[in-house]
Protein backbone atom coordinates (compact mmCIF):
# COMPACT_ATOMS: atom_id res chain seq x y z
CA UNK A 1 0.00 0.00 0.00
CA UNK A 2 1.43 3.33 -0.98
CA UNK A 3 1.95 5.79 1.86
CA UNK A 4 3.43 8.59 -0.22
CA UNK A 5 1.36 11.69 0.23
CA UNK A 6 0.82 15.25 -0.91
CA UNK A 7 -1.12 17.72 1.28
CA UNK A 8 -4.03 17.29 -1.12
CA UNK A 9 -3.78 13.48 -1.09
CA UNK A 10 -1.46 10.74 -2.32
CA UNK A 11 -0.30 10.95 -5.93
CA UNK A 12 -2.86 13.72 -6.33
CA UNK A 13 -2.27 14.50 -9.99
CA UNK A 14 -0.05 11.77 -11.31
CA UNK A 15 -0.01 11.03 -15.03
CA UNK A 16 0.16 7.30 -15.48
CA UNK A 17 2.67 5.94 -17.97
CA UNK A 18 1.59 4.23 -21.17
CA UNK A 19 0.73 0.58 -20.54
CA UNK A 20 0.29 1.04 -16.79
CA UNK A 21 -3.34 -0.03 -16.83
CA UNK A 22 -4.70 -3.49 -17.15
CA UNK A 23 -6.91 -4.00 -20.15
CA UNK A 24 -10.48 -2.73 -19.73
CA UNK A 25 -13.00 -5.35 -18.63
CA UNK A 26 -14.60 -7.41 -21.35
CA UNK A 27 -18.04 -6.21 -20.27
CA UNK A 28 -18.46 -2.80 -18.67
CA UNK A 29 -22.02 -3.71 -17.68
CA UNK A 30 -21.07 -6.78 -15.64
CA UNK A 31 -21.25 -6.73 -11.83
CA UNK A 32 -18.46 -8.83 -10.34
CA UNK A 33 -19.99 -11.01 -7.58
CA UNK A 34 -17.05 -10.63 -5.17
CA UNK A 35 -17.27 -6.84 -5.27
CA UNK A 36 -21.01 -6.16 -5.28
CA UNK A 37 -23.68 -7.00 -2.68
CA UNK A 38 -25.21 -10.41 -3.25
CA UNK A 39 -28.61 -9.13 -4.35
CA UNK A 40 -27.21 -6.58 -6.82
CA UNK A 41 -28.23 -7.39 -10.41
CA UNK A 42 -29.05 -5.83 -13.76
CA UNK A 43 -32.72 -5.66 -14.64
CA UNK A 44 -33.93 -6.25 -18.19
CA UNK A 45 -33.92 -2.51 -18.90
CA UNK A 46 -30.26 -2.27 -17.84
CA UNK A 47 -30.63 -0.52 -14.50
CA UNK A 48 -29.11 -2.12 -11.42
CA UNK A 49 -31.34 -3.32 -8.61
CA UNK A 50 -30.37 -4.17 -5.03
CA UNK A 51 -32.69 -5.98 -2.66
CA UNK A 52 -35.19 -5.94 -5.52
CA UNK A 53 -35.27 -2.12 -5.75
CA UNK A 54 -34.18 -0.11 -8.82
CA UNK A 55 -31.32 2.32 -8.10
CA UNK A 56 -33.18 5.01 -10.04
CA UNK A 57 -36.05 4.73 -7.58
CA UNK A 58 -33.60 4.81 -4.69
CA UNK A 59 -31.95 7.96 -6.04
CA UNK A 60 -35.31 9.64 -6.53
CA UNK A 61 -36.54 8.80 -3.03
CA UNK A 62 -33.39 9.21 -0.98
CA UNK A 63 -31.18 11.47 -3.09
CA UNK A 64 -27.49 11.19 -3.86
CA UNK A 65 -24.88 10.65 -2.64
CA UNK A 66 -26.17 7.88 -0.40
CA UNK A 67 -24.98 4.56 0.98
CA UNK A 68 -27.23 1.57 0.25
CA UNK A 69 -26.80 -1.43 2.53
CA UNK A 70 -28.02 -4.85 1.46
CA UNK A 71 -29.51 -6.20 4.69
CA UNK A 72 -29.81 -9.78 3.42
CA UNK A 73 -26.14 -9.73 2.40
CA UNK A 74 -25.06 -8.34 5.77
CA UNK A 75 -27.02 -10.96 7.68
CA UNK A 76 -25.73 -13.75 5.45
CA UNK A 77 -22.14 -12.72 6.15
CA UNK A 78 -22.82 -12.60 9.90
CA UNK A 79 -24.30 -16.07 9.71
CA UNK A 80 -21.35 -17.39 7.70
CA UNK A 81 -18.83 -16.13 10.27
CA UNK A 82 -20.88 -17.46 13.19
CA UNK A 83 -21.26 -20.88 11.56
CA UNK A 84 -17.60 -21.06 10.51
CA UNK A 85 -16.24 -20.56 14.03
CA UNK A 86 -18.93 -22.45 15.93
CA UNK A 87 -20.20 -22.14 19.47
CA UNK A 88 -16.81 -22.72 21.08
CA UNK A 89 -15.40 -19.48 19.64
CA UNK A 90 -16.43 -15.81 19.66
CA UNK A 91 -16.97 -13.51 16.70
CA UNK A 92 -16.80 -9.82 17.60
CA UNK A 93 -17.97 -7.44 14.89
CA UNK A 94 -15.54 -4.50 14.76
CA UNK A 95 -17.91 -1.58 15.20
CA UNK A 96 -15.47 1.00 13.86
CA UNK A 97 -16.21 -0.27 10.34
CA UNK A 98 -19.81 0.95 10.56
CA UNK A 99 -22.22 1.08 13.45
CA UNK A 100 -25.90 1.97 13.78
CA UNK A 101 -28.85 0.83 15.86
CA UNK A 102 -30.16 -1.31 13.02
CA UNK A 103 -26.78 -2.98 12.47
CA UNK A 104 -26.47 -3.69 16.18
CA UNK A 105 -29.90 -5.32 16.21
CA UNK A 106 -28.92 -7.48 13.23
CA UNK A 107 -25.70 -8.50 14.99
CA UNK A 108 -27.62 -9.43 18.12
CA UNK A 109 -30.14 -11.47 16.16
CA UNK A 110 -27.40 -13.26 14.19
CA UNK A 111 -25.48 -14.20 17.35
CA UNK A 112 -22.43 -11.95 16.98
CA UNK A 113 -20.75 -9.85 19.64
CA UNK A 114 -19.49 -6.30 19.08
CA UNK A 115 -16.18 -4.57 19.62
CA UNK A 116 -16.30 -0.83 20.41
CA UNK A 117 -13.52 1.70 20.86
CA UNK A 118 -15.14 4.90 22.13
CA UNK A 119 -17.79 6.12 24.52
CA UNK A 120 -20.03 6.94 21.56
CA UNK A 121 -19.82 3.42 20.12
CA UNK A 122 -20.34 1.91 23.57
CA UNK A 123 -23.37 4.11 24.26
CA UNK A 124 -24.91 3.25 20.89
CA UNK A 125 -24.40 -0.48 21.45
CA UNK A 126 -26.04 -0.35 24.86
CA UNK A 127 -28.87 1.87 23.60
CA UNK A 128 -29.59 -0.54 20.76
CA UNK A 129 -30.01 -3.43 23.19
CA UNK A 130 -26.76 -5.30 22.69
CA UNK A 131 -26.20 -7.27 25.94
CA UNK A 132 -23.27 -5.72 27.80
CA UNK A 133 -21.59 -9.08 28.29
CA UNK A 134 -21.29 -9.36 24.50
CA UNK A 135 -19.43 -6.05 24.19
CA UNK A 136 -15.66 -5.60 24.20
CA UNK A 137 -14.02 -2.21 24.73
CA UNK A 138 -10.83 -1.40 22.82
CA UNK A 139 -8.71 1.73 22.44
CA UNK A 140 -5.18 2.91 23.13
CA UNK A 141 -6.17 5.84 25.36
CA UNK A 142 -9.47 5.08 27.05
CA UNK A 143 -10.69 7.94 29.18
CA UNK A 144 -11.73 7.54 32.79
CA UNK A 145 -15.33 8.20 31.71
CA UNK A 146 -15.20 5.49 29.03
CA UNK A 147 -13.73 2.96 31.43
CA UNK A 148 -16.21 3.78 34.20
CA UNK A 149 -19.17 3.49 31.82
CA UNK A 150 -17.92 0.16 30.47
CA UNK A 151 -17.30 -1.36 33.91
CA UNK A 152 -20.60 -0.02 35.25
CA UNK A 153 -22.47 -1.50 32.27
CA UNK A 154 -20.78 -4.88 32.76
CA UNK A 155 -19.05 -5.26 29.40
CA UNK A 156 -17.71 -8.72 28.71
CA UNK A 157 -14.11 -7.62 28.33
CA UNK A 158 -11.88 -4.59 28.32
CA UNK A 159 -8.71 -4.89 26.26
CA UNK A 160 -5.87 -3.28 28.22
CA UNK A 161 -3.46 -1.28 26.08
CA UNK A 162 -1.01 0.25 28.59
CA UNK A 163 0.23 0.09 32.17
CA UNK A 164 -1.81 3.20 32.96
CA UNK A 165 -4.99 1.49 31.81
CA UNK A 166 -4.37 -1.41 34.15
CA UNK A 167 -4.53 1.07 37.04
CA UNK A 168 -7.55 2.95 35.65
CA UNK A 169 -9.64 -0.16 35.02
CA UNK A 170 -8.70 -1.69 38.38
CA UNK A 171 -9.66 1.52 40.19
CA UNK A 172 -13.02 1.72 38.40
CA UNK A 173 -13.77 -1.92 39.20
CA UNK A 174 -12.86 -1.40 42.86
CA UNK A 175 -15.07 1.67 43.12
CA UNK A 176 -18.00 -0.20 41.56
CA UNK A 177 -17.40 -3.34 43.59
CA UNK A 178 -17.00 -5.71 40.64
CA UNK A 179 -14.32 -7.92 39.13
CA UNK A 180 -13.75 -6.85 35.52
CA UNK A 181 -12.76 -9.34 32.82
CA UNK A 182 -9.79 -8.07 30.82
CA UNK A 183 -7.41 -9.07 28.05
CA UNK A 184 -3.97 -7.63 27.38
CA UNK A 185 -3.24 -6.39 23.88
CA UNK A 186 0.28 -7.37 22.88
CA UNK A 187 2.42 -6.20 20.00
CA UNK A 188 3.92 -9.37 18.57
CA UNK A 189 6.36 -7.92 16.04
CA UNK A 190 4.31 -8.94 12.99
CA UNK A 191 2.62 -6.56 10.59
CA UNK A 192 0.43 -7.94 7.84
CA UNK A 193 -1.08 -6.07 4.91
CA UNK A 194 -2.82 -7.92 2.12
CA UNK A 195 -0.40 -10.60 0.88
CA UNK A 196 2.69 -9.48 2.78
CA UNK A 197 3.85 -9.84 6.36
CA UNK A 198 7.14 -8.92 7.89
CA UNK A 199 8.16 -10.93 10.94
CA UNK A 200 10.45 -8.24 12.35
CA UNK A 201 10.17 -5.49 14.95
CA UNK A 202 7.02 -3.45 14.43
CA UNK A 203 6.70 -2.28 18.02
CA UNK A 204 6.99 1.34 16.83
CA UNK A 205 3.24 2.03 17.02
CA UNK A 206 0.71 3.35 19.49
CA UNK A 207 -1.15 0.10 20.13
CA UNK A 208 -0.39 -2.66 22.59
CA UNK A 209 2.39 -3.76 24.90
CA UNK A 210 5.47 -5.21 23.24
CA UNK A 211 6.47 -8.81 23.67
CA UNK A 212 10.06 -8.20 22.64
CA UNK A 213 11.07 -5.96 25.56
CA UNK A 214 9.08 -7.74 28.26
CA UNK A 215 6.29 -5.16 28.58
CA UNK A 216 3.59 -7.73 27.88
CA UNK A 217 4.94 -10.13 30.50
CA UNK A 218 5.14 -7.31 33.04
CA UNK A 219 1.54 -6.33 32.26
CA UNK A 220 0.48 -9.90 33.00
CA UNK A 221 2.27 -9.79 36.37
CA UNK A 222 0.57 -6.52 37.32
CA UNK A 223 -2.92 -7.65 36.33
CA UNK A 224 -2.64 -10.96 38.16
CA UNK A 225 -1.80 -9.10 41.37
CA UNK A 226 -5.03 -7.09 41.25
CA UNK A 227 -8.14 -8.62 42.82
CA UNK A 228 -10.50 -6.36 40.89
CA UNK A 229 -9.28 -7.65 37.49
CA UNK A 230 -9.78 -11.09 35.97
CA UNK A 231 -7.23 -11.77 33.23
CA UNK A 232 -8.98 -13.98 30.68
CA UNK A 233 -6.61 -13.84 27.73
CA UNK A 234 -4.22 -12.22 25.31
CA UNK A 235 -5.18 -10.07 22.33
CA UNK A 236 -3.21 -9.53 19.12
CA UNK A 237 -3.90 -7.58 15.93
CA UNK A 238 -1.44 -7.66 13.05
CA UNK A 239 -2.84 -5.48 10.27
CA UNK A 240 -5.61 -4.72 7.81
CA UNK A 241 -6.95 -6.02 4.50
CA UNK A 242 -5.18 -9.37 5.01
CA UNK A 243 -5.60 -12.18 2.46
CA UNK A 244 -2.82 -14.49 3.65
CA UNK A 245 -3.02 -16.20 7.07
CA UNK A 246 0.77 -16.66 7.30
CA UNK A 247 1.07 -13.57 9.47
CA UNK A 248 -1.42 -15.05 11.93
CA UNK A 249 0.78 -18.14 12.24
CA UNK A 250 3.74 -16.07 13.41
CA UNK A 251 1.51 -14.02 15.72
CA UNK A 252 -0.10 -17.12 17.24
CA UNK A 253 3.30 -18.69 17.81
CA UNK A 254 4.42 -15.67 19.81
CA UNK A 255 1.14 -15.25 21.72
CA UNK A 256 1.12 -18.93 22.68
CA UNK A 257 4.72 -18.52 23.81
CA UNK A 258 3.50 -15.83 26.23
CA UNK A 259 0.70 -18.12 27.42
CA UNK A 260 3.32 -20.77 28.18
CA UNK A 261 5.39 -18.23 30.14
CA UNK A 262 2.30 -17.25 32.13
CA UNK A 263 1.62 -20.89 32.99
CA UNK A 264 5.23 -21.62 33.95
CA UNK A 265 5.73 -18.45 36.02
CA UNK A 266 2.31 -18.00 37.58
CA UNK A 267 0.68 -21.42 37.35
CA UNK A 268 -2.22 -19.91 35.40
CA UNK A 269 -3.48 -21.13 32.05
CA UNK A 270 -5.34 -18.28 30.38
CA UNK A 271 -8.55 -19.44 28.71
CA UNK A 272 -8.79 -17.06 25.71
CA UNK A 273 -6.81 -15.86 22.72
CA UNK A 274 -8.01 -13.14 20.35
CA UNK A 275 -6.27 -12.88 16.98
CA UNK A 276 -8.02 -9.65 16.04
CA UNK A 277 -9.43 -8.73 12.65
CA UNK A 278 -8.13 -7.21 9.47
CA UNK A 279 -9.43 -9.89 7.10
CA UNK A 280 -9.54 -8.56 3.55
CA UNK A 281 -12.38 -8.04 1.08
CA UNK A 282 -12.55 -7.60 -2.68
CA UNK A 283 -12.45 -3.93 -3.62
CA UNK A 284 -11.69 -4.79 -7.24
CA UNK A 285 -12.12 -8.00 -9.27
CA UNK A 286 -8.38 -8.64 -8.85
CA UNK A 287 -8.78 -9.22 -5.10
CA UNK A 288 -9.33 -12.79 -3.92
CA UNK A 289 -10.47 -12.97 -0.28
CA UNK A 290 -10.96 -16.25 1.56
CA UNK A 291 -14.34 -17.47 2.72
CA UNK A 292 -15.09 -17.46 6.49
CA UNK A 293 -14.96 -21.25 6.73
CA UNK A 294 -11.50 -21.25 5.13
CA UNK A 295 -10.30 -18.59 7.55
CA UNK A 296 -11.77 -20.42 10.54
CA UNK A 297 -10.14 -23.70 9.53
CA UNK A 298 -6.76 -22.02 9.05
CA UNK A 299 -6.82 -20.05 12.30
CA UNK A 300 -8.04 -23.01 14.35
CA UNK A 301 -5.33 -25.19 12.86
CA UNK A 302 -2.65 -22.61 13.64
CA UNK A 303 -3.72 -22.21 17.28
CA UNK A 304 -4.11 -25.95 17.82
CA UNK A 305 -0.63 -26.70 16.43
CA UNK A 306 1.01 -23.98 18.50
CA UNK A 307 -0.73 -25.07 21.71
CA UNK A 308 0.16 -28.72 21.11
CA UNK A 309 3.80 -27.73 20.70
CA UNK A 310 3.69 -25.71 23.92
CA UNK A 311 1.83 -28.34 25.91
CA UNK A 312 -1.16 -26.08 26.51
CA UNK A 313 -4.87 -26.69 26.36
CA UNK A 314 -6.41 -24.97 23.33
CA UNK A 315 -7.90 -21.64 24.51
CA UNK A 316 -11.19 -20.22 23.30
CA UNK A 317 -10.55 -18.35 20.06
CA UNK A 318 -11.92 -14.91 19.17
CA UNK A 319 -11.80 -12.97 15.92
CA UNK A 320 -12.96 -9.47 15.02
CA UNK A 321 -14.22 -9.11 11.42
CA UNK A 322 -15.72 -5.73 10.61
CA UNK A 323 -14.81 -4.80 7.07
CA UNK A 324 -15.22 -8.47 6.05
CA UNK A 325 -18.91 -8.32 7.02
CA UNK A 326 -20.15 -4.84 6.16
CA UNK A 327 -17.66 -3.82 3.47
CA UNK A 328 -19.10 -5.81 0.55
CA UNK A 329 -22.69 -5.33 1.74
CA UNK A 330 -22.99 -1.71 0.62
CA UNK A 331 -22.31 0.65 -2.25
CA UNK A 332 -22.36 4.41 -2.63
CA UNK A 333 -24.65 5.90 -5.26
CA UNK A 334 -23.68 9.16 -7.00
CA UNK A 335 -25.03 11.34 -9.78
CA UNK A 336 -22.67 12.56 -12.49
CA UNK A 337 -22.43 16.35 -12.67
CA UNK A 338 -19.71 17.11 -15.22
CA UNK A 339 -17.57 15.15 -17.68
CA UNK A 340 -14.25 16.75 -18.59
CA UNK A 341 -11.97 15.05 -21.16
CA UNK A 342 -8.24 15.83 -20.98
CA UNK A 343 -6.78 15.05 -24.36
CA UNK A 344 -4.22 12.27 -24.23
CA UNK A 345 -4.59 11.69 -20.49
CA UNK A 346 -7.98 10.66 -19.13
CA UNK A 347 -11.52 11.92 -18.62
CA UNK A 348 -12.53 13.43 -15.28
CA UNK A 349 -16.03 12.41 -14.26
CA UNK A 350 -17.27 14.55 -11.37
CA UNK A 351 -19.94 13.26 -9.01
CA UNK A 352 -21.98 14.92 -6.28
CA UNK A 353 -20.01 13.43 -3.38
CA UNK A 354 -16.31 12.88 -2.85
CA UNK A 355 -13.78 12.79 -0.07
CA UNK A 356 -16.40 13.82 2.51
CA UNK A 357 -18.17 10.47 2.02
CA UNK A 358 -15.12 8.36 1.09
CA UNK A 359 -11.79 9.63 2.41
CA UNK A 360 -10.03 6.30 1.91
CA UNK A 361 -8.79 6.98 -1.61
CA UNK A 362 -7.11 10.22 -0.56
CA UNK A 363 -5.98 8.92 2.82
CA UNK A 364 -4.77 5.42 1.94
CA UNK A 365 -4.47 5.49 -1.84
CA UNK A 366 -7.27 2.90 -1.70
CA UNK A 367 -8.51 1.33 -4.91
CA UNK A 368 -12.16 0.93 -5.87
CA UNK A 369 -14.17 0.01 -8.91
CA UNK A 370 -17.18 1.88 -10.30
CA UNK A 371 -20.06 1.16 -12.67
CA UNK A 372 -22.74 3.01 -14.59
CA UNK A 373 -25.88 1.69 -12.90
CA UNK A 374 -28.83 3.71 -14.23
CA UNK A 375 -28.55 2.06 -17.65
CA UNK A 376 -26.37 -0.20 -19.75
CA UNK A 377 -24.11 1.03 -22.52
CA UNK A 378 -22.39 -0.53 -25.50
CA UNK A 379 -20.01 2.42 -25.89
CA UNK A 380 -16.28 1.88 -25.91
CA UNK A 381 -14.36 1.87 -22.59
CA UNK A 382 -13.19 5.31 -21.51
CA UNK A 383 -10.21 5.70 -19.15
CA UNK A 384 -11.68 7.83 -16.38
CA UNK A 385 -11.00 9.30 -12.99
CA UNK A 386 -14.07 9.66 -10.80
CA UNK A 387 -13.68 12.73 -8.64
CA UNK A 388 -15.74 14.63 -6.11
CA UNK A 389 -16.92 18.20 -5.80
CA UNK A 390 -14.64 19.38 -3.00
CA UNK A 391 -12.01 22.10 -3.32
CA UNK A 392 -9.06 19.68 -3.32
CA UNK A 393 -7.09 18.24 -6.21
CA UNK A 394 -6.85 15.05 -4.18
CA UNK A 395 -10.63 14.70 -3.98
CA UNK A 396 -10.62 11.39 -5.84
CA UNK A 397 -13.20 8.63 -5.46
CA UNK A 398 -11.87 6.12 -8.01
CA UNK A 399 -8.43 6.94 -9.31
CA UNK A 400 -8.38 4.77 -12.43
CA UNK A 401 -11.55 3.36 -13.91
CA UNK A 402 -13.06 2.39 -17.23
CA UNK A 403 -16.52 3.80 -17.87
CA UNK A 404 -18.58 3.80 -21.08
CA UNK A 405 -17.51 6.61 -23.40
CA UNK A 406 -21.06 7.98 -23.46
CA UNK A 407 -21.16 8.63 -19.69
CA UNK A 408 -22.99 11.91 -19.23
CA UNK A 409 -24.36 14.34 -16.64
CA UNK A 410 -27.37 12.87 -14.89
CA UNK A 411 -26.11 9.28 -15.08
CA UNK A 412 -25.96 7.32 -11.83
CA UNK A 413 -22.64 5.74 -10.85
CA UNK A 414 -22.16 3.31 -7.99
CA UNK A 415 -18.95 2.49 -6.12
CA UNK A 416 -19.24 -0.91 -4.45
CA UNK A 417 -17.52 -2.24 -1.31
CA UNK A 418 -18.03 1.02 0.59
CA UNK A 419 -19.83 -0.41 3.61
CA UNK A 420 -16.75 -0.26 5.83
CA UNK A 421 -15.23 2.98 7.08
CA UNK A 422 -16.76 5.30 4.47
CA UNK A 423 -19.72 6.47 6.58
CA UNK A 424 -17.72 6.02 9.79
CA UNK A 425 -14.98 8.36 8.51
CA UNK A 426 -17.30 10.75 6.66
CA UNK A 427 -16.84 14.46 7.33
CA UNK A 428 -18.43 17.84 6.81
CA UNK A 429 -15.54 19.16 4.73
CA UNK A 430 -16.70 22.22 2.78
CA UNK A 431 -19.77 21.94 5.04
CA UNK A 432 -20.97 18.96 3.06
CA UNK A 433 -23.94 17.08 4.49
CA UNK A 434 -23.07 13.52 5.39
CA UNK A 435 -25.11 11.06 3.31
CA UNK A 436 -27.78 8.72 4.65
CA UNK A 437 -27.45 4.97 5.05
CA UNK A 438 -30.42 3.16 3.56
CA UNK A 439 -31.11 -0.52 4.21
CA UNK A 440 -32.64 -2.42 1.30
CA UNK A 441 -34.30 -5.82 1.54
CA UNK A 442 -37.07 -7.77 -0.20
CA UNK A 443 -38.19 -4.91 -2.41
CA UNK A 444 -38.32 -2.30 0.34
CA UNK A 445 -35.91 0.41 1.48
CA UNK A 446 -35.72 2.33 4.74
CA UNK A 447 -33.37 4.91 6.18
CA UNK A 448 -31.31 3.63 9.12
CA UNK A 449 -29.05 6.70 9.40
CA UNK A 450 -30.66 9.85 8.02
CA UNK A 451 -29.00 12.43 5.80
CA UNK A 452 -27.67 15.45 7.65
CA UNK A 453 -29.51 18.70 7.04
CA UNK A 454 -28.48 22.32 6.86
CA UNK A 455 -30.22 22.76 10.21
CA UNK A 456 -27.96 20.08 11.73
CA UNK A 457 -24.86 21.96 10.64
CA UNK A 458 -26.11 25.39 11.65
CA UNK A 459 -27.25 24.20 15.06
CA UNK A 460 -23.68 23.21 15.99
CA UNK A 461 -22.34 26.71 15.31
CA UNK A 462 -23.29 28.65 18.45
CA UNK A 463 -21.20 31.75 17.64
N, C-alpha and C positions, 0 to 999 in steps of 0.2 A: 504494500500500500504506500503510495507516495505521500510524503509528509512535507514536501517542498511547498512553500506558501508565499503569496504576495498579500499585502494588506487587503486587497479586494477579493482574495481567494486563490487557491492553488492553480497555477498554470492558467491564469485568468484570461489570457488572450493568445494562447499558443497557436501557431499555424502548423498543422500536422504534415509531416513529410509525405511525399507521394508513396503510395503502397503501404502506408501505416495501417489502414483499415482492413478488416476482414471484408470479404465480399458481402454485398447486401443479401438479406435473406431471400430465399426462393419465392416466398409468398409474403408480401407486406401485410396481408389481411389475416394471417394466421395468428392464433393466440397460443403461445407455448404453455403447456400444462404445468410445468414446474414454476413458472413465473406468475401466472394469473390465478386468482381464486378459483376454486373447483367448479363453481356454478357459472363462471363467465363463459359466454358463447356468442357466436354470431347468429343473429336471426336471419330469416330468409331475405329480408330487405337490406341486410348488410350491417345494421346497427348492432352493437354489442349489448347483451343483456347480462345482468348479474342477479342471482336470486329470483330469476324470472321477470325482472323489471328492466325496461329499455332505458339506456343511459340518457337518451334525449328527454324522457319523462323525468328522470331524476334531476337533470340539469334545470329543467323548467320549474320543478317544484322546490328544489333546495338551493339552486344557484350554483355558481362555480366561483372559485375553486372549492372543492369539497372532498372529504375522504369518505369512501363507501366501503363498509366492512361487511363481508359475507359471513353472516352468523353461522350458517350451517358448516362452512369451511372451518371457522374458528373452533366450533364445538368438536368437529371431527378430529382436528389436530390435538385438542385437549384429550379426547378419548384415546387417540393413538399413543400418546405419551404415557397416559395412565395405564393402559393395557400393556405396553412394552415393559414397564418397570415393575408392575405387579404390586401386590399389597404389602410386600415386605420391603418396599423402598418408598421414598417420598419425592414427589415432583412439585417444586415450587416455581410458580410462574413469576418471572422477573418483572415486577410492576413498572419499572422504569421504561420499558418498551412502549407501553400504552396502558393507561388505567382509567376506568370509568365505573360508575355504579353498575351499569349493565354488564360489562366485562367481568366484574367481580362476582355478580350473581351467576353468570355462566360458569366461571371457574368453580364456584361452590357446588353448583349442580353437577358438574362433570368430575368432581372429586379431587381437584387440584388445590394445593396450598398457594400462598402468595408471599413473595419477598418484597419488602418495602424499604426505602432508604431515606425517608424524610417524614417529618411530622404530618405534612399534607397527605402523603400517600398512606400513612398509617391511619389518619383520621378518616380518609375516604373508605379504606378497607373496612374499618369498624362500622362506619355509618351504613355501608352497603350490606351489612349482615354477615361478613366473613367471620367465622369463629376465631377468637383471638388465639387459641392454641394452634391454629393453622397459619399463623402469620409469623414471619421471621423479619427482624429488623437489622438492616445493614447500614454501612456508612463509615467513612474514615474519620469523621469529626462530629459525632452525635452530640447534640446539645443536652444540657441537663433536663430541659423541658421534654425533649423527645424521649430520653431514657425513662424519665418518670412516668410519662404517659404510657409507654410500652409495658413497663413493669406493672403499673397499676391495672392496665387492661388484661394482663396475663398472657402476653404473647408467648408462642411456643418456644422461641429461641431468640437470643440477641447475639449477633456475631461480633465478638470483641476485636477491635482493630488496633489497639494501642495499650500501653501500660496505664495511661490516664483513664481510659475507659473501664478498665478492670475496677479501679477505685470508684468511679462514678456509678457504675451499675451496681456494685456491691453496696454502696451507700444508699442508693434508691431502694434496693431490695430490703435492706435493714430497716429503713424508715417505714416501709410499707408492711413489714413483717412477713415477707414471703421468701422463698428460695427460688431464684431465677435460673432457668436453664440457659446455658451459654455455649457457644462454640468459639474457638480461636481461629481467626483468619491468618494463615501463614503464607509467606512469599517463598515459593519453592525453587526459584531460580530457573523457571521455564516460562517462556513467552511464546504463545502460539497465535498465528494469524493465518487464516485460510489453510494453505498446504504446507506452511513452513513452521518449524519450531526450533528454537535455539536453546539447547540445554546448557546455558552458561549463566553468569550472574546477572539477573535482572531485578536486583533488590532496589535499584534506584527508581523508586516510585512511591506514591503516597499511600498505597494500600498495604495492609498486612504487617505481620511481624516476621522477620527473616529467619529462615532455618539456618543459613550459613554461619551467622555470627552468634547463634545461641539465644537470640531474642525469643523465638517461639518456645523453646524449652523453658526459659525463665518465666514466660507468661503462664505456662502450665503450672509451674511451681507456685506462683502467686495465687492463681485461681483456686488450686486445690487446698490452699491454706484458709480460704474464706468460706465460712459456714453459709453465708447468704447466696453463694453461687454454686450451681451444679454444672460441672463441666461434662458435656455430653458428647463432644466430638471436635474434630478438626475440619476447617474449611479451607478450600483452595480454589483459586480462579486463575486461569492461565492465559486468557485472551478472548478475542471476539472473531466472529465469522469464521469458525474453525470447521474444516472439512475432514481433516485427518486426525484420528484419535491417538497418534503416536505421542503427541505432547502429553496427553492424559496418562500414558503409561509411565513416563518419567515422573510426572507429578505424583501419581499414586505410589510409586516406589519410594519417593522421599517422604510423603505423608505417612505411609505405613511404617517407615523407619522411625519416625517420631512416635507413632503409637507404640512401637516396640520399646523405645526408650522410656516412655511413660510407664509401661508395664514393669520394666526391669527396675526403674528407680523408685516408683511409687506404689507398685503392686496394684495398679488400676488398669483395667482394660476398657478403654473408651468405646462406647457402643455405636458411634456414628461417624461417618465420613461424608463430606459434601465436596464434590468435584466441580461445583459451580456450573456456569452456563457457557455462552459463547458459541453455541452450535450454529453453523452457517445455514443460509438459505440461498435460493437462486434469485439473484437480481437480474441476471441476463441468461439467455439459453446456454451460455458456455459454462455456467456453474452447475455442479453436480453434487448436491447435498445427499447425505445418507438418510434413510428412513429411521423413525424412532426405534423400531425393533432391532435394527442393525446397530444403532448407537448403544442401546441397552445391553445387547449381547456383548459388544466389545468392552464396555465399561465394567460390566459384571465380571467378565473374564479377567480383565486386568487386575481388579481388586482381589478377586479370589486367588489368582496366582501369587500376587505380592503377599497376601496374608498367609498363604500356605508356606511360602519361603521364610516368613518371619515367625512362624509358629503361633499365629494369632487367630482367634475366631473371626469370621467375616463380619464386619460391622454393617449396620444398616446404611444403605447408600442413598444419597440425595443428589438431585440435579436441579438446575435452575434455567430451563428454557424460557425465553421471553420472545425474542425475535423469531425463533423457530416456530412459534405458535401464531403470533399475530402478524408477523411480517408479510407472509404470502396471502393473508386473508383479506387484504385491503388494497385499493388503488386510489390515486388522486385524479379527479376529473377536472380538466381545465377547458377554457374556451380560447381559441386562437384570436389574437387581436391584430397583429401585423406580421407580414412575411417580407423579409428583407434579404434578397440575394446579394452576395458579395462575389463578384466575378472571379472565378478561378480558385476560390477558397471553399465557401460553404454558404448555406442559406440560414439566416437567423429567423427562427419562428418564435415569436413572443406570445406568451400566454398570460392569463390574468392572475397568476399567483407568482411563485418564485421562492427565493431563499427564506421568506418569512414562513412558508409552510413546509419547506424541505431544505434545511441548512446543510444536509449531509454532503451534497456534491461540493459545495464551497469549502466545508470544514474538513472533510476527509478525502476529497477527490473521489467520492463514491460513484460507482457506475450504475446506471439504470437503463431500462429500455422504455420505449414509448410506442403507442399505436394510435392511429386515427380510428375512432370508435363510433362516430355518428353515421358513418357510411363506409362502404368499401370503395376501393379505387383500383383501376388497372393501369394507372399512370406509372411511369418509370420511377425507380428509387431516386430519391434526392438526398444527398448528404446534408444533414441539418444539425443545427444546435438549437435545442429548446431552451429558451431563456425566460426569465421573469420580468416583472415590470418595475423592479426596484432600482434605485439610483446607485448601482454598483456594477462595474464591468464583470465582476465575479458572480453575478446573480445568474447562475446556470442551473437548470433543472436536469437536463440530459446533455452531456457534453458532446457526444458523437452519436448520431442516430440517422437511420434511413427512414424517411417518410415519403409518401407519394408526392410526385412533382406537382400535383394539382392541389396540394394543401392550401387552404385559403382562410381568410378571416371568417369567423363564425363556426368553423369546424370544431368538434370536440376531440381533444386528445386525452388519453389516460396513461398515467405512469403507474405500473403495477409494483407490487412488493413494497408499498409505502406504509404498511400497518405499524411497523416498529420505528419508534423514535421521531418520526416526522411530526405528528401532532404533539408529542411530548416535548419536543425541542422547538416548537413553533414560537414565533415572536411577533411583536407589534412593530417591527422595523418599518420606517416611513409611516407609522401609525396605521399599518395594515390591520384589518380585522381578521383574527384567526378563524379558519374555516370550521364548519361543523363536521361532526362524525355521524354518519347515517348508517344504521344497521339495515341490511336487506336480507329478507328470507321469505321463501314461498310466495313470491309475487307481491309482497308488501314491504314498505320502507318506513322507518321511523327514526327520528333524530334521537341520538343518545348523548351527544354533546352539542349544544346549540352553537350557531355562529355568533361571534361577538358582534355587538352593535356599536354605532357611534356613541350612544348613551353610555355603554360600558366604559369606553375609553375616556370620555369626558368626565365621568363620575370619579375617576381616579385622580384627576388633576384638581387639587383643592386650592390652587394658588389664586 
